[in-house]
Amino acid sequence: MRAVVLVEGLSDRLAVEVLARRRGRALAAEGIEVVAMNGATNIGRHLDRYGPRGLDRKLAGLYDRAEERYFKRALERHGLGTDLSRDELEARGFFMCAADLEDELIRAVGAAGVEQIVEAEGEIASFRRLQLQPALRDRGLHHQLRRLMGGRSGGKQRYARLMAEAVSLDRVPRPLDALIEHI
């Protein structure tokens, strides 16, 4: 293993692997492992293992905007920069999703396109019931789709993979595109 890509969760890992494959990359054969950390707060532990004080692998990663501070602090504690700006994080291979990966992919595929994926998965009737819930009925389709994915066990992983398969390669969200290019 020559490089490690640190991502927050399994849905992120699946999306990175699918999009890399679709771009003609064989990450494992290239010695690149994508590691789901089970949350951004675990980055320090993974940097201990894979960073300069551990296995000293080339590092990259993907994170949500709300978790940026965890990545900055952990990278600084591990000697990988000081007072890192977002541009400096990107120069080191760490890229931010606006809200989260699902948000990025829904925007890239388009809410109507994701709704078609939901229908193809046989979940449109369930989704329609979800849309009628008082807390969601006045929210937009994009928000409702995010709720569908996040509200079911395994939903984020399932739909991250499906959206990564469906997104046009010329519309891959910038953070995912930049990460794959970087590694």
ZILIN-V6927 format. One record per residue. N is the residue number from 1. PHI is phi as a letter, one per 20 degrees, with the letter a starting at -180 (none if undefined). OMEGA is omega in whole degrees, 0 to 359 (999 if undefined). D_FIRST is the distance of its C-alpha to the first C-alpha in Angstrom with 1 decimal. Layout:
# ZILIN-V6927
n=N phi=PHI omega=OMEGA d_first=D_FIRST
n=N phi=PHI omega=OMEGA d_first=D_FIRST
This chain:
# ZILIN-V6927
n=1 phi=none omega=181 d_first=0.0
n=2 phi=d omega=183 d_first=3.8
n=3 phi=b omega=179 d_first=5.8
n=4 phi=c omega=175 d_first=7.6
n=5 phi=d omega=181 d_first=11.0
n=6 phi=e omega=179 d_first=13.5
n=7 phi=c omega=186 d_first=16.6
n=8 phi=f omega=186 d_first=19.7
n=9 phi=b omega=182 d_first=20.1
n=10 phi=f omega=180 d_first=19.5
n=11 phi=f omega=178 d_first=21.7
n=12 phi=f omega=180 d_first=19.6
n=13 phi=g omega=180 d_first=16.4
n=14 phi=f omega=180 d_first=18.5
n=15 phi=f omega=179 d_first=20.1
n=16 phi=f omega=182 d_first=16.9
n=17 phi=f omega=180 d_first=15.6
n=18 phi=f omega=182 d_first=19.1
n=19 phi=f omega=176 d_first=19.8
n=20 phi=f omega=178 d_first=16.7
n=21 phi=g omega=180 d_first=17.7
n=22 phi=f omega=177 d_first=21.2
n=23 phi=e omega=177 d_first=20.3
n=24 phi=n omega=180 d_first=18.9
n=25 phi=e omega=174 d_first=15.2
n=26 phi=d omega=190 d_first=12.9
n=27 phi=g omega=181 d_first=9.9
n=28 phi=g omega=179 d_first=8.1
n=29 phi=f omega=178 d_first=9.2
n=30 phi=e omega=180 d_first=8.1
n=31 phi=n omega=181 d_first=4.3
n=32 phi=d omega=177 d_first=5.9
n=33 phi=d omega=175 d_first=6.9
n=34 phi=e omega=186 d_first=10.5
n=35 phi=d omega=173 d_first=11.9
n=36 phi=e omega=186 d_first=15.7
n=37 phi=e omega=185 d_first=17.2
n=38 phi=m omega=177 d_first=20.6
n=39 phi=o omega=183 d_first=22.4
n=40 phi=f omega=182 d_first=22.1
n=41 phi=f omega=179 d_first=23.7
n=42 phi=e omega=184 d_first=20.6
n=43 phi=f omega=181 d_first=18.6
n=44 phi=g omega=179 d_first=19.5
n=45 phi=f omega=181 d_first=18.1
n=46 phi=f omega=175 d_first=14.7
n=47 phi=f omega=175 d_first=14.9
n=48 phi=g omega=183 d_first=16.0
n=49 phi=f omega=189 d_first=12.8
n=50 phi=d omega=185 d_first=10.2
n=51 phi=f omega=185 d_first=12.7
n=52 phi=g omega=180 d_first=14.4
n=53 phi=e omega=180 d_first=16.1
n=54 phi=d omega=182 d_first=13.1
n=55 phi=f omega=177 d_first=9.6
n=56 phi=l omega=177 d_first=10.4
n=57 phi=e omega=171 d_first=7.7
n=58 phi=f omega=185 d_first=9.4
n=59 phi=d omega=172 d_first=11.2
n=60 phi=b omega=180 d_first=13.4
n=61 phi=a omega=181 d_first=15.6
n=62 phi=c omega=182 d_first=18.7
n=63 phi=b omega=177 d_first=21.7
n=64 phi=e omega=181 d_first=25.4
n=65 phi=g omega=182 d_first=28.1
n=66 phi=f omega=183 d_first=29.6
n=67 phi=d omega=185 d_first=26.4
n=68 phi=g omega=183 d_first=25.9
n=69 phi=f omega=178 d_first=27.5
n=70 phi=f omega=180 d_first=24.8
n=71 phi=f omega=180 d_first=22.0
n=72 phi=g omega=183 d_first=24.2
n=73 phi=f omega=182 d_first=25.2
n=74 phi=f omega=179 d_first=21.8
n=75 phi=f omega=178 d_first=20.4
n=76 phi=f omega=179 d_first=23.6
n=77 phi=f omega=182 d_first=23.4
n=78 phi=e omega=175 d_first=20.0
n=79 phi=m omega=183 d_first=21.4
n=80 phi=d omega=177 d_first=19.9
n=81 phi=q omega=179 d_first=23.4
n=82 phi=c omega=179 d_first=26.9
n=83 phi=l omega=187 d_first=29.1
n=84 phi=f omega=172 d_first=26.6
n=85 phi=e omega=178 d_first=28.3
n=86 phi=f omega=177 d_first=26.8
n=87 phi=f omega=179 d_first=26.5
n=88 phi=f omega=174 d_first=24.6
n=89 phi=f omega=180 d_first=22.2
n=90 phi=f omega=178 d_first=21.7
n=91 phi=f omega=178 d_first=21.2
n=92 phi=e omega=176 d_first=18.3
n=93 phi=n omega=181 d_first=16.9
n=94 phi=d omega=189 d_first=18.6
n=95 phi=c omega=186 d_first=21.1
n=96 phi=e omega=169 d_first=24.1
n=97 phi=e omega=184 d_first=25.7
n=98 phi=g omega=176 d_first=29.5
n=99 phi=d omega=176 d_first=30.2
n=100 phi=a omega=183 d_first=27.3
n=101 phi=f omega=181 d_first=25.2
n=102 phi=f omega=177 d_first=28.0
n=103 phi=g omega=180 d_first=30.5
n=104 phi=f omega=183 d_first=28.5
n=105 phi=f omega=177 d_first=28.2
n=106 phi=f omega=179 d_first=31.9
n=107 phi=f omega=182 d_first=33.0
n=108 phi=f omega=180 d_first=31.0
n=109 phi=f omega=185 d_first=32.2
n=110 phi=n omega=183 d_first=35.6
n=111 phi=g omega=180 d_first=37.3
n=112 phi=f omega=177 d_first=39.4
n=113 phi=f omega=178 d_first=36.5
n=114 phi=f omega=177 d_first=34.8
n=115 phi=f omega=177 d_first=38.1
n=116 phi=f omega=176 d_first=38.2
n=117 phi=f omega=178 d_first=34.8
n=118 phi=g omega=179 d_first=36.3
n=119 phi=f omega=179 d_first=39.3
n=120 phi=f omega=178 d_first=37.3
n=121 phi=e omega=178 d_first=35.6
n=122 phi=m omega=183 d_first=39.1
n=123 phi=d omega=185 d_first=39.0
n=124 phi=f omega=180 d_first=41.5
n=125 phi=f omega=177 d_first=44.4
n=126 phi=f omega=179 d_first=42.5
n=127 phi=f omega=179 d_first=41.3
n=128 phi=f omega=177 d_first=44.9
n=129 phi=f omega=178 d_first=46.0
n=130 phi=f omega=180 d_first=43.3
n=131 phi=f omega=182 d_first=44.7
n=132 phi=e omega=179 d_first=48.1
n=133 phi=f omega=184 d_first=47.2
n=134 phi=g omega=182 d_first=49.1
n=135 phi=f omega=185 d_first=46.1
n=136 phi=d omega=190 d_first=44.6
n=137 phi=f omega=179 d_first=47.5
n=138 phi=e omega=179 d_first=48.1
n=139 phi=e omega=181 d_first=44.4
n=140 phi=f omega=181 d_first=43.0
n=141 phi=g omega=180 d_first=41.1
n=142 phi=g omega=180 d_first=37.8
n=143 phi=f omega=180 d_first=38.2
n=144 phi=f omega=178 d_first=39.4
n=145 phi=f omega=177 d_first=36.3
n=146 phi=f omega=179 d_first=34.0
n=147 phi=f omega=177 d_first=36.2
n=148 phi=g omega=183 d_first=35.9
n=149 phi=f omega=184 d_first=32.1
n=150 phi=e omega=186 d_first=31.9
n=151 phi=e omega=182 d_first=34.9
n=152 phi=c omega=177 d_first=33.6
n=153 phi=g omega=180 d_first=31.1
n=154 phi=m omega=183 d_first=28.1
n=155 phi=f omega=180 d_first=29.8
n=156 phi=f omega=181 d_first=27.3
n=157 phi=f omega=182 d_first=24.5
n=158 phi=g omega=184 d_first=26.9
n=159 phi=f omega=175 d_first=28.3
n=160 phi=f omega=178 d_first=25.1
n=161 phi=f omega=181 d_first=23.9
n=162 phi=f omega=179 d_first=27.3
n=163 phi=f omega=178 d_first=27.8
n=164 phi=f omega=176 d_first=24.5
n=165 phi=f omega=187 d_first=25.7
n=166 phi=e omega=187 d_first=29.2
n=167 phi=f omega=175 d_first=28.7
n=168 phi=f omega=184 d_first=29.7
n=169 phi=f omega=176 d_first=26.9
n=170 phi=e omega=178 d_first=29.3
n=171 phi=c omega=179 d_first=29.6
n=172 phi=g omega=180 d_first=26.1
n=173 phi=g omega=184 d_first=26.3
n=174 phi=g omega=182 d_first=25.6
n=175 phi=f omega=179 d_first=22.9
n=176 phi=f omega=179 d_first=20.8
n=177 phi=f omega=181 d_first=21.6
n=178 phi=f omega=179 d_first=20.8
n=179 phi=f omega=181 d_first=17.4
n=180 phi=f omega=177 d_first=16.4
n=181 phi=f omega=182 d_first=17.9
n=182 phi=f omega=183 d_first=16.1
n=183 phi=e omega=999 d_first=12.6
